[in-house]
Amino acid sequence: MPEQLDTLSLAHNNGNEGNGISSRNTLRYIILGLLGARPMSGYDIKQAFDRALASYWNAGNSQIYTTLKSLSDAELVEAEVIVQKSRPNRKVYRLTAAGQAELDRWLEEDVPERFSKDDFLTKLFFCGETSDEVALKHLLEHRLSLLKQLEHMEWARQQYATRPTRRPRLLEYQMLVRDYKEAVLKAGLEVTERAITKLEEKA
């Protein structure tokens, strides 16, 4: 992937804003942002999610292609079919002028207040009504999740941070997002480790 694409959505719940319209609208602008970096196929966009955006936002193939169709219908993106002899033809999407204007408008908007939904913290809040063993189980699973996310971020850093880029300013902000998210994860891991130690000492 020639351009680093670690960008967007630092929601504390790893990009899940709920199942409503807000989440769908954000996916729309994520895809516009990705296509603002370079033209991409639907497959390329899914690869960008898996490789660079997994720590911030998840999206399946059906969501991506449904959103691409919606953007195309709104004339915010346009597609070009690239004929390939030895492989299936590729449909590559790029921003239209209207799409670029819509992305610019979104980037200039104020960021809404961030009251995130967090299933783990919500469940932990009520663990005083169950046993310490149940609470410890949730804490251990949460620690594993945090470690996996940190491992993925380190892998992505090694893959992309040292590669030459034609857009250094874009990379600068993408690395700022990475540093922010990494700090949040490490702080969460520190609190989780303390809680695990406290419960294990009580056992």
N, C-alpha and C positions, 0 to 999 in steps of 0.2 A: 504494500500500500504506500504510494509515493508521498502522500500527505498524512501527517499525524492527525488523528480524528478523536482525541480524547476531549470531549466537549459536552456541555449541557447537563442540566438537571443534577443538582446535588441534594435532592431530597433525602432526609435522614433515613427514609425507609427504602433506600436504593432505587429511587425513581418511581415508586408506585404512589401516585397521587389519588388513588381510589379508582373505581371503575367508571367514573362519569365522564362528562364531556371535556373536563380539564385535561385529563390524561390523553384523550384522543387529539385535542388541539395541540398539546405539547409535542406529540409524535409528528404531527404535521410540520411543525417548525424545526424539529430535529432533522427531518428529511430535507427540508429546504436548506438548512445549514450545511448538511453533508454535500448536497449538490452545489452549494455555493463554493465549496472547496475545489471540486472537480466534477465533471460528468461521471455518472455511475449507473450501472445496471442494478436491477433489484437484488441480484446475487451479491454485488459489491456492497450494497447498503447493508445487507444482512451480515456480511463479513465484518463490516465496520462496527456493527453492534456487538458481535461476538468477540472481536479482538480488542476494540478500543473503548467501547461504551458500556461494557457489561457491569462495571462497578457503579454506574450511574443510572442506567436505564436498560430495560429488556424489551424486546419486541420480536414477535414471531413472524414467520413468512407471510401468513394471511393478513396480519395487521399492516405490514409494510406494503404489500401489493394493493390492499384496499385503499390505503392512504395515497399511494402513487396514482391510482385511478382517480381518486377525488381531486388530487392536485392537477392532474391532466385535464379533467373535466372543467376545472376552474381556470384553465389556461395559465397556471402558475409554473408548470413544467411542460416540456415537450420531449417527445421520444424520437430517436433515430434507430432504425433497424440496421445493424451492421452484419452484412453477409459474411459467413465464414465457411470455407470449403471443408475443413476437416472436423468442424464442431458445429453444434446448433447455432443458428443465428442469435446475436445478442441485441437486446433492446436497451439502448443507453439513454438515460434521462439527463436533461440539463435544465437549468433555470431559464425561464423567459424573463423579459424585462419586468413584467408584472410580478413574477415570482421573486425577483431580486428586490423589488420595491416592497413587497409584503414581508420579506425577511428583514429588510432594513427597518421597517416600521415596528416589527416585533422586538428587534434588538433595542430600539429606543424606548420602548414602553417601560414604565416602572415595574419593578419586580413585586409581585403580591407578597403579603405577609406569609411567612412559612410556618404554618401550623400543620406538622406532618402527622400522619397516622402510622403508628408503630405497634404491630401486633405483639412483638416480644416484650416491650416495656409495659404494654397494657396488661398482658398476662402476668408478668412479674409483679405488677402493682397489687394483684390479688393473691399472691402466693402465700401470704400470711394466713390464708384460710385453708391451706393444705400442708403437707409435710415438707420438711427441709429436703428430703430426698427428691421430691418432685421439682422443687425450686432448683436444686443442684443440677438435675437433668437438663432443665432449660438453659441454665447458665453455661454448662459444658457445651451444649449444642450451639449456643450463641458464640462462645469463644471459637469453636471450630469454624463457624461461618466468617467471623472477623479475620481469622488467620488465612482462610482461603481467599478472601477479598484482597488482603494485603499481599499475598503471594502473587495473585493475578496482576496487581498494580506494579509490582516489581518486575514481573515478566514483561509487561507492556513497556515499562521504562527502558529496559535493556533492549527491547526490540526497536523502539522508535526514537527515543530521546537523543541518541547520538547519530542518527542518520541525517545526512544533509537534506535541507528543505528549501524549496523555492519561496516559501512564505514564512520567514522567521517570526514575523509579528503574530501570525496565527499560532505558531508553535509556542510562543511566549505565554499566551493566555491559556492554551491547552495545558501547559505544564503548571500554571498557577492553579487551575482547577484540580489537577492531580495532587499537588501539594496540599491543598485545602482538604480534599477528601481523605488523603492519607493521615493528616493530623486528626481528623474526626475519628477515623477508624482506630488509631493508636490510643486516643483518649478513651474510647469505648472499651478497648481491650484492657487498658489499665484498671478501669473500674470493675470490669468483669472478673479479672484475675483476683482482685482484692475480695470480691464477694465470694468467689469459689473457695479461696483460702479460709475465709471466716466460717463457711459452712462445713468444710472438711475438718476444721479444728473442733467444731461442735460434735461431730459424729463420734 
